Amino acid sequence: MSRKRLLIMFISAILLGASGIFFGLNWSEKEKAPEHQEEAIEAPKNKKDSISTEVNLDMKKLERAYELITSSYVEKVNETKLIEGAIQGMLNTLNDPYSVYMDAKTASQFNESLDSSFNGIGAEITVREGKLMIIAPFKNSPAEKAGIKPKDQIIKIDGESIVGLDLYEATLKIRGEKGTTVELEIMRDGITEPLTFDVKREEIPYETVHAAVKEIKNKKIGYLEITSFAEKTAADFKKQLMKMEKKGIDGLLIDVRGNPGGLLSSVEEIVGLLVTNKKPYVQIEQRDGKKTKYYSKLKESKGYPIAVLIDEGSASASEILAGALKEVENYALVGEKTFGKGTVQQAIPMGDGSNIKLTMFKWLTPNGNWIHQSGIKPTIEVKQPDYFYTHSLTVDKPLSLDMSHSQVQIAQEMLRGLGFGTGRVDGYYSEQTEKAVRAFQFQSGLPQTGIIDDKTAQALEGNILEAISKEENDLQLQAALHLLAR
C-alpha cells in the first residue's frame, strides 16, 4: 500500500470512523461492554453520505499537497513523519489536550498504565489552557513524597522545555526505567520562581483500593480509599465492601481525594454496587446534543449512610462516582471542589498499532450537569489546615534575619502549622521568626542558630509531612466520619 493511500485512509478514519465506533465509557480493548450498553451510536446514513462526499473533495487537496511535498521539497522527506504530522496537525486544531495521535510505540508504552504496574513517578497529568498540569500525585508515590502537588505546572523535563510536546509525549518523557531519576521544573501558584524536583522513578503498583474500619462514637465506619480506577479496582472494591458488610458496619466513607480517574468501565461497576436505578447514574451527550441515559440495575439503596471525600485532585471517573452518589442517592460529598473533566475519549485503532484517542462525547451528571472545567462542589465544604497546602521548602542559600523571600514565607507557614509562633507570615525574616526557628531547632536536636539551612529545611518538611499523615489532623476525614456517626 502506498504511503499516499495510507495517509488518505488515516484522514478518512478521523473524519468518518468515529460515527461507527461502538460506544462505551472509554473501555480498554481488554474489556467487554456491559449488556445494557449495546446501543451503538451511529450517524444516519444520509449524514454519512454527505460527510463522505465532503471528504472525497477535501482528499484531492490533501493528496495534491502530499505529492507536492514528497516530490518537490528541496530535501528528502521522511514520509512516515509527514503522514503523522498531518494527523497531529488536524488534532491540534481541536485545541483539546485529550484528543491525540499515538504512534505504535507510544500507544504500546502508554497502555502499560492499564496493567498491574508501570515504572514512573506516580502522577496524573493533563493540559489545561496550554499548560502541562499535575492533576494529582498517587498516594505514597515518588511524586507525592518529593512534594509535587495538584495544579503544579510542569515547564521543563530533564532541563528541556515541554513546549511542543503533547500530553502523551510528555507522559512518556516522565516515565522511564525503575531506579532512574527525572528532573521536573515546576511553577506553582504563590511562588515567583520555578521549583526543581528530582524524582526517582519506581514501580508504581496499581493497588488502588485501601480498606479500613474506623470506630467513632461507638460506631463502625467502613473506609474505602480508591487511588485510581484501574483494571482490577472494581473487583477489589467489591471484595473489600463485602468483607466489611459481613462483619457489620454502620456507615461507609469512600475517599477519592487525589484520584485522577482511570477506566470508566471500572467506576461503572462500583456505581452499580451503590446507586439505584431511580435515576441514570450518568448521561452521555453526542455532538448533535442527543443524550443517552445509563442506569444501574440496583433496586434498593444500602441500609447504611454513605459519604464521599473529594478535593481538587478528584477528576474524571472520580467525578462520575461523586456525581452519581450525590444526585441519585443524595449522599454527602465532603471536602473541596473537584477538578472538572467532563469528556469521554475513545481510542480508535489505525491498523498498524497506532491509534487516535479522540474526545467523542460529553458526560453529564444524573441531573444533566456538565462539570467540565468547573468541577463538582461538595455538599459540606471543609478545608484542611493551612500547612496541608504549603509549598515545598527549597533553600538555595541559608535564610536568616532581615531577609525577605518567598521561601521565608513557606518556612513561616510550616512553623506556624507546627505550633511555633512566627508573628508574621509575609516572607520577612523577623526577630520573632528567628526565635521560632531556634525553638524548632531545639526541639529537633539541631544546632540553635536561628538560621534555616538545608538540615533545618529538611527537618521542617519532614515534620510537616508527619503532621499531614496523622488522621487526627485530617479535618476532611474527621468531618466525614462524624457526619456518618451521627
C-alpha positions as CSV (number, residue, x, y, z in Angstrom):
1,M,0.0,0.0,0.0
2,S,1.4,3.4,-1.0
3,R,2.1,6.0,1.8
4,K,-0.2,8.4,0.0
5,R,-3.1,5.9,0.2
6,L,-2.2,5.2,3.8
7,L,-2.4,8.9,4.6
8,I,-5.8,9.2,2.9
9,M,-7.1,6.2,4.9
10,F,-5.9,7.7,8.2
11,I,-7.5,11.0,7.5
12,S,-10.7,9.3,6.5
13,A,-10.7,7.3,9.7
14,I,-10.6,10.5,11.7
15,L,-13.4,12.1,9.7
16,L,-15.6,9.1,9.3
17,G,-14.6,6.4,11.7
18,A,-16.0,8.0,14.9
19,S,-19.5,7.6,13.6
20,G,-19.4,3.9,13.6
21,I,-17.4,3.2,16.7
22,F,-19.2,1.2,19.4
23,F,-19.6,3.5,22.3
24,G,-18.5,2.5,25.8
25,L,-17.4,4.7,28.7
26,N,-13.8,4.6,27.4
27,W,-13.3,0.8,27.9
28,S,-9.9,-0.7,27.2
29,E,-9.6,-3.2,24.4
30,K,-9.3,-5.9,27.0
31,E,-12.8,-5.3,28.4
32,K,-16.3,-6.2,27.3
33,A,-19.0,-3.6,27.3
34,P,-21.9,-4.3,29.6
35,E,-25.0,-5.8,28.1
36,H,-27.3,-2.9,28.8
37,Q,-25.0,-0.6,26.8
38,E,-25.4,-2.4,23.5
39,E,-26.8,0.6,21.7
40,A,-24.2,1.5,19.1
41,I,-24.1,5.2,18.3
42,E,-24.2,5.5,14.6
43,A,-24.8,8.5,12.3
44,P,-27.8,8.4,10.0
45,K,-27.0,7.0,6.5
46,N,-27.8,10.2,4.7
47,K,-25.5,12.2,7.0
48,K,-22.7,9.6,6.4
49,D,-23.1,10.0,2.6
50,S,-22.9,13.8,3.0
51,I,-19.8,13.6,5.1
52,S,-18.3,11.1,2.6
53,T,-18.8,13.5,-0.3
54,E,-17.1,16.3,1.5
55,V,-14.2,14.1,2.5
56,N,-13.7,13.0,-1.1
57,L,-13.5,16.6,-2.2
58,D,-11.0,17.5,0.5
59,M,-8.9,14.4,-0.1
60,K,-7.9,15.8,-3.5
61,K,-6.4,18.9,-1.9
62,L,-4.7,16.7,0.7
63,E,-3.4,14.3,-1.9
64,R,-2.0,17.2,-4.0
65,A,-0.2,18.7,-1.0
66,Y,1.3,15.3,-0.1
67,E,2.5,14.7,-3.7
68,L,3.9,18.3,-3.9
69,I,5.9,18.0,-0.7
70,T,7.2,14.5,-1.3
71,S,8.2,15.2,-4.9
72,S,9.4,18.8,-4.9
73,Y,10.6,19.8,-1.4
74,V,14.3,20.8,-1.5
75,E,15.4,18.0,0.7
76,K,14.3,14.4,1.0
77,V,11.2,14.0,3.1
78,N,10.5,11.3,5.8
79,E,7.1,10.1,4.5
80,T,6.1,8.5,7.8
81,K,6.7,11.7,9.7
82,L,4.8,13.6,7.0
83,I,1.8,11.4,7.5
84,E,1.9,11.5,11.3
85,G,2.4,15.3,11.1
86,A,-0.7,15.7,9.0
87,I,-2.7,13.7,11.6
88,Q,-1.3,15.6,14.5
89,G,-1.9,18.9,12.8
90,M,-5.6,18.1,12.4
91,L,-5.9,17.1,16.0
92,N,-4.0,20.2,17.2
93,T,-6.7,22.4,15.5
94,L,-9.2,21.0,18.0
95,N,-7.4,22.6,21.0
96,D,-8.3,19.6,23.0
97,P,-5.5,18.1,25.1
98,Y,-7.3,14.8,25.4
99,S,-7.5,14.2,21.6
100,V,-4.1,12.9,20.5
101,Y,-2.4,10.7,18.0
102,M,-0.1,8.0,19.3
103,D,2.2,6.1,17.1
104,A,2.6,2.3,17.6
105,K,5.5,2.6,20.1
106,T,3.8,5.4,22.1
107,A,0.5,3.6,22.2
108,S,2.2,0.4,23.4
109,Q,4.1,2.2,26.1
110,F,1.1,4.2,27.3
111,N,-1.1,1.1,27.5
112,E,1.2,-0.1,30.3
113,S,-0.7,2.1,32.6
114,L,-3.7,-0.3,32.3
115,D,-1.6,-3.2,33.6
116,S,-1.0,-4.1,37.2
117,S,2.0,-1.8,37.4
118,F,4.3,0.6,35.4
119,N,7.6,2.4,36.0
120,G,7.3,6.1,36.6
121,I,6.8,8.8,39.3
122,G,3.1,8.1,40.0
123,A,1.3,11.3,39.0
124,E,-1.5,12.0,36.6
125,I,-1.0,15.0,34.2
126,T,-3.2,17.0,31.9
127,V,-3.1,20.0,29.7
128,R,-5.2,23.0,30.7
129,E,-5.2,26.3,28.9
130,G,-2.0,25.2,27.1
131,K,-0.2,24.4,30.4
132,L,1.1,20.9,31.4
133,M,-0.5,20.4,34.8
134,I,-0.4,17.9,37.6
135,I,-3.9,16.6,38.3
136,A,-2.8,14.7,41.4
137,P,0.1,12.5,42.5
138,F,-0.8,9.0,43.5
139,K,-0.8,8.2,47.2
140,N,2.6,7.2,48.6
141,S,4.1,7.7,45.1
142,P,7.6,9.1,44.4
143,A,5.9,12.3,43.2
144,E,3.9,12.7,46.4
145,K,7.0,12.0,48.5
146,A,9.0,14.6,46.5
147,G,6.4,17.3,47.3
148,I,4.6,17.5,44.0
149,K,1.1,18.8,44.4
150,P,-2.2,19.1,42.4
151,K,-2.2,22.0,39.9
152,D,1.6,22.2,39.7
153,Q,2.6,23.3,36.2
154,I,5.5,21.4,34.6
155,I,7.6,23.7,32.5
156,K,10.7,21.5,31.9
157,I,11.6,17.8,32.0
158,D,15.2,17.0,32.5
159,G,16.2,20.6,31.6
160,E,14.2,20.6,28.3
161,S,11.2,22.8,27.7
162,I,7.9,21.0,27.3
163,V,6.8,23.4,24.6
164,G,5.7,21.5,21.5
165,L,5.0,18.2,23.4
166,D,1.5,16.8,23.6
167,L,0.1,15.2,26.7
168,Y,1.3,11.7,25.9
169,E,4.8,12.7,24.7
170,A,5.3,14.5,28.0
171,T,4.0,11.5,29.9
172,L,6.4,9.1,28.3
173,K,9.3,11.5,28.9
174,I,8.5,11.5,32.6
175,R,8.3,7.7,32.7
176,G,11.4,5.6,32.5
177,E,13.4,2.8,33.9
178,K,13.0,1.9,37.6
179,G,15.8,3.5,39.7
180,T,16.5,6.4,37.3
181,T,15.7,10.0,38.1
182,V,13.7,12.6,36.3
183,E,14.2,16.3,36.9
184,L,11.0,18.3,36.8
185,E,10.9,22.1,36.8
186,I,7.6,23.4,38.1
187,M,5.7,26.6,38.6
188,R,3.3,26.8,41.5
189,D,0.7,29.3,42.5
190,G,2.0,31.7,45.1
191,I,5.7,31.1,44.1
192,T,7.5,33.5,41.8
193,E,10.5,31.3,41.0
194,P,10.4,27.8,39.5
195,L,10.8,24.8,41.8
196,T,13.0,21.9,40.8
197,F,12.3,18.3,41.9
198,D,14.5,15.3,41.3
199,V,12.1,12.4,41.4
200,K,13.3,8.8,41.4
201,R,11.3,6.5,39.2
202,E,9.8,3.4,40.9
203,E,7.5,0.6,40.0
204,I,4.0,2.1,40.5
205,P,1.7,-0.8,41.6
206,Y,-1.9,-0.5,40.8
207,E,-3.1,-1.5,44.3
208,T,-5.9,1.0,44.0
209,V,-8.2,0.1,46.9
210,H,-7.2,0.6,50.5
211,A,-9.7,-0.6,53.2
212,A,-10.1,0.0,56.9
213,V,-12.8,0.2,59.6
214,K,-12.7,3.3,61.7
215,E,-14.5,3.4,65.1
216,I,-16.1,6.7,66.2
217,K,-18.8,7.3,68.8
218,N,-19.2,3.5,69.2
219,K,-20.0,3.1,65.6
220,K,-18.0,1.3,62.9
221,I,-17.5,3.2,59.7
222,G,-16.1,1.4,56.7
223,Y,-13.4,3.3,54.9
224,L,-12.5,2.6,51.3
225,E,-9.9,4.7,49.6
226,I,-9.7,4.5,45.8
227,T,-6.5,6.0,44.4
228,S,-7.3,5.4,40.7
229,F,-9.7,3.4,38.6
230,A,-7.6,0.6,37.1
231,E,-8.5,-2.8,35.6
232,K,-8.9,-4.6,38.9
233,T,-10.2,-1.7,41.0
234,A,-13.9,-2.6,40.9
235,A,-13.3,-6.3,41.8
236,D,-11.1,-5.2,44.8
237,F,-13.7,-2.7,45.9
238,K,-16.5,-5.2,45.8
239,K,-14.3,-7.8,47.7
240,Q,-13.4,-5.3,50.5
241,L,-17.0,-4.0,50.8
242,M,-18.4,-7.5,51.1
243,K,-15.9,-8.2,53.9
244,M,-17.0,-5.1,55.8
245,E,-20.7,-5.8,55.3
246,K,-20.3,-9.3,56.6
247,K,-18.7,-8.1,59.8
248,G,-21.2,-5.3,60.1
249,I,-20.7,-1.5,59.5
250,D,-22.8,1.5,60.5
251,G,-21.7,3.6,57.5
252,L,-19.4,3.8,54.5
253,L,-16.9,6.5,53.6
254,I,-15.4,6.5,50.1
255,D,-12.2,8.5,49.6
256,V,-11.4,9.7,46.1
257,R,-9.3,12.7,47.0
258,G,-6.3,12.9,44.7
259,N,-7.8,10.2,42.4
260,P,-7.3,11.4,38.8
261,G,-9.7,8.9,37.3
262,G,-8.9,5.9,35.0
263,L,-11.0,3.3,33.3
264,L,-14.6,4.5,33.3
265,S,-15.8,0.9,33.0
266,S,-14.3,0.4,36.4
267,V,-16.2,3.2,38.0
268,E,-19.4,2.0,36.4
269,E,-19.1,-1.4,38.2
270,I,-18.6,0.4,41.5
271,V,-21.6,2.7,40.9
272,G,-23.6,-0.4,40.2
273,L,-23.0,-1.6,43.8
274,L,-24.1,1.7,45.4
275,V,-26.5,3.6,43.2
276,T,-30.1,2.6,42.5
277,N,-31.9,2.7,39.2
278,K,-34.3,5.5,40.1
279,K,-32.2,8.0,38.0
280,P,-29.5,7.5,35.4
281,Y,-26.0,7.4,37.0
282,V,-24.6,9.2,34.0
283,Q,-25.8,10.8,30.8
284,I,-23.7,10.8,27.6
285,E,-24.2,13.6,25.2
286,Q,-23.3,13.3,21.5
287,R,-22.1,16.1,19.2
288,D,-25.7,16.7,18.0
289,G,-27.0,17.1,21.5
290,K,-28.7,13.7,21.8
291,K,-28.4,12.3,25.3
292,T,-28.2,8.6,26.2
293,K,-29.0,7.8,29.8
294,Y,-27.4,4.8,31.6
295,Y,-29.0,3.1,34.6
296,S,-27.8,0.8,37.4
297,K,-29.6,-2.5,37.9
298,L,-29.6,-1.9,41.7
299,K,-33.1,-1.6,43.1
300,E,-32.5,-0.9,46.8
301,S,-30.2,1.6,48.5
302,K,-27.7,0.4,51.1
303,G,-29.0,0.1,54.6
304,Y,-26.4,2.5,56.0
305,P,-25.3,6.1,55.2
306,I,-22.6,6.8,52.7
307,A,-20.3,9.8,52.2
308,V,-17.6,10.7,49.7
309,L,-14.4,12.6,50.3
310,I,-13.4,14.8,47.3
311,D,-10.8,17.5,46.5
312,E,-9.3,19.4,43.6
313,G,-7.3,16.2,42.6
314,S,-10.6,14.2,42.1
315,A,-11.1,14.0,38.4
316,S,-12.9,12.2,35.6
317,A,-14.1,8.8,36.8
318,S,-13.9,10.1,40.4
319,E,-16.3,12.8,39.5
320,I,-18.7,10.3,37.8
321,L,-18.8,8.4,41.1
322,A,-19.2,11.5,43.2
323,G,-21.9,13.0,40.9
324,A,-23.9,9.7,40.9
325,L,-23.8,9.3,44.7
326,K,-24.8,12.9,45.3
327,E,-27.5,13.3,42.7
328,V,-29.1,9.9,42.7
329,E,-28.8,8.9,46.4
330,N,-28.4,12.3,48.0
331,Y,-25.2,11.1,49.8
332,A,-22.9,13.8,51.1
333,L,-19.8,14.9,49.4
334,V,-17.2,16.3,51.9
335,G,-14.1,18.3,51.2
336,E,-13.4,20.7,48.3
337,K,-14.5,21.2,44.7
338,T,-13.3,18.6,42.2
339,F,-11.0,19.0,39.2
340,G,-13.6,19.2,36.4
341,K,-13.1,16.8,33.5
342,G,-16.4,16.0,31.7
343,T,-15.4,14.5,28.4
344,V,-15.1,10.9,27.2
345,Q,-12.3,9.7,24.9
346,Q,-12.3,6.6,22.6
347,A,-9.1,5.0,21.3
348,I,-9.6,4.3,17.6
349,P,-7.0,1.8,16.2
350,M,-5.4,2.9,12.9
351,G,-4.4,-0.6,11.8
352,D,-0.7,-0.5,12.4
353,G,-0.6,-0.4,16.2
354,S,-1.0,3.3,16.3
355,N,-4.3,4.9,17.4
356,I,-6.1,8.2,17.7
357,K,-7.6,8.9,21.1
358,L,-10.4,11.2,20.3
359,T,-12.9,13.1,22.5
360,M,-16.2,11.9,21.2
361,F,-18.7,12.6,23.9
362,K,-19.5,14.7,26.9
363,W,-20.7,13.1,30.1
364,L,-23.3,14.7,32.3
365,T,-24.3,14.0,35.9
366,P,-27.6,12.3,36.6
367,N,-29.3,15.7,36.7
368,G,-27.8,16.7,33.4
369,N,-25.0,19.0,34.6
370,W,-21.8,19.2,32.6
371,I,-19.0,19.8,35.1
372,H,-16.1,20.2,32.6
373,Q,-13.6,22.8,33.9
374,S,-16.0,23.8,36.7
375,G,-15.9,20.6,38.9
376,I,-18.4,19.3,41.5
377,K,-18.9,21.3,44.7
378,P,-19.0,19.4,47.9
379,T,-22.2,19.2,50.0
380,I,-20.1,20.1,53.0
381,E,-17.1,22.2,52.3
382,V,-14.1,21.5,54.6
383,K,-10.6,22.9,54.0
384,Q,-7.6,21.3,55.5
385,P,-5.3,23.1,58.0
386,D,-3.2,25.7,56.2
387,Y,0.0,23.7,56.4
388,F,-1.6,20.9,54.2
389,Y,-1.3,23.4,51.3
390,T,2.3,24.7,52.0
391,H,4.7,24.5,49.2
392,S,8.0,22.6,49.2
393,L,10.8,24.4,51.1
394,T,13.8,24.9,48.8
395,V,16.9,26.6,50.4
396,D,19.4,27.6,47.7
397,K,21.2,29.7,50.4
398,P,20.6,29.9,54.2
399,L,17.6,32.0,55.2
400,S,18.3,34.4,58.1
401,L,17.3,37.6,59.9
402,D,16.0,40.6,57.9
403,M,15.8,38.6,54.6
404,S,12.6,38.9,52.5
405,H,11.9,35.8,50.4
406,S,9.1,33.5,49.3
407,Q,10.9,30.6,50.9
408,V,10.9,32.5,54.2
409,Q,7.1,32.7,53.9
410,I,6.9,29.0,53.3
411,A,9.0,28.3,56.4
412,Q,6.8,30.6,58.4
413,E,3.7,28.8,57.4
414,M,5.3,25.5,58.3
415,L,6.5,26.7,61.7
416,R,3.1,28.1,62.5
417,G,1.4,24.8,61.4
418,L,3.8,23.0,63.9
419,G,2.8,25.3,66.7
420,F,5.8,27.8,66.6
421,G,4.6,31.4,66.5
422,T,6.4,33.4,63.9
423,G,4.5,36.7,64.4
424,R,4.1,37.2,60.7
425,V,3.8,35.1,57.5
426,D,4.6,37.6,54.8
427,G,8.1,36.4,53.9
428,Y,10.1,38.8,56.1
429,Y,12.5,37.1,58.4
430,S,11.7,39.0,61.6
431,E,13.2,38.5,65.1
432,Q,10.1,36.6,66.1
433,T,10.6,34.2,63.1
434,E,14.2,33.8,64.3
435,K,13.0,32.8,67.8
436,A,10.6,30.3,66.3
437,V,13.4,28.8,64.2
438,R,15.6,28.4,67.3
439,A,12.7,26.8,69.2
440,F,12.1,24.3,66.4
441,Q,15.8,23.6,66.1
442,F,16.0,22.9,69.9
443,Q,13.0,20.5,69.7
444,S,14.5,18.7,66.7
445,G,18.0,18.3,68.2
446,L,19.7,20.7,65.7
447,P,22.2,23.5,66.4
448,Q,20.2,26.5,67.6
449,T,21.5,29.1,65.1
450,G,18.2,30.7,64.2
451,I,19.2,30.3,60.5
452,I,17.3,28.0,58.1
453,D,19.9,25.9,56.4
454,D,19.4,22.6,54.4
455,K,19.2,20.5,57.6
456,T,16.6,22.7,59.2
457,A,14.6,22.9,56.0
458,Q,14.6,19.1,55.7
459,A,13.5,18.8,59.3
460,L,10.7,21.3,58.8
461,E,9.4,19.4,55.7
462,G,9.7,16.1,57.5
463,N,7.7,17.3,60.5
464,I,5.0,18.8,58.2
465,L,4.7,15.5,56.2
466,E,4.4,13.6,59.5
467,A,1.7,16.0,60.7
468,I,-0.3,15.7,57.5
469,S,-0.2,11.9,57.7
470,K,-1.9,11.8,61.1
471,E,-5.6,11.1,60.8
472,E,-6.5,13.5,63.7
473,N,-5.1,16.4,61.6
474,D,-7.2,15.4,58.5
475,L,-10.2,17.8,59.1
476,Q,-12.0,16.5,56.0
477,L,-11.7,12.9,57.1
478,Q,-12.8,13.8,60.7
479,A,-15.8,15.8,59.4
480,A,-17.0,12.9,57.2
481,L,-16.6,10.3,60.0
482,H,-18.6,12.4,62.5
483,L,-21.3,13.0,59.8
484,L,-21.7,9.3,59.3
485,A,-21.6,8.5,63.0
486,R,-24.5,10.9,63.9
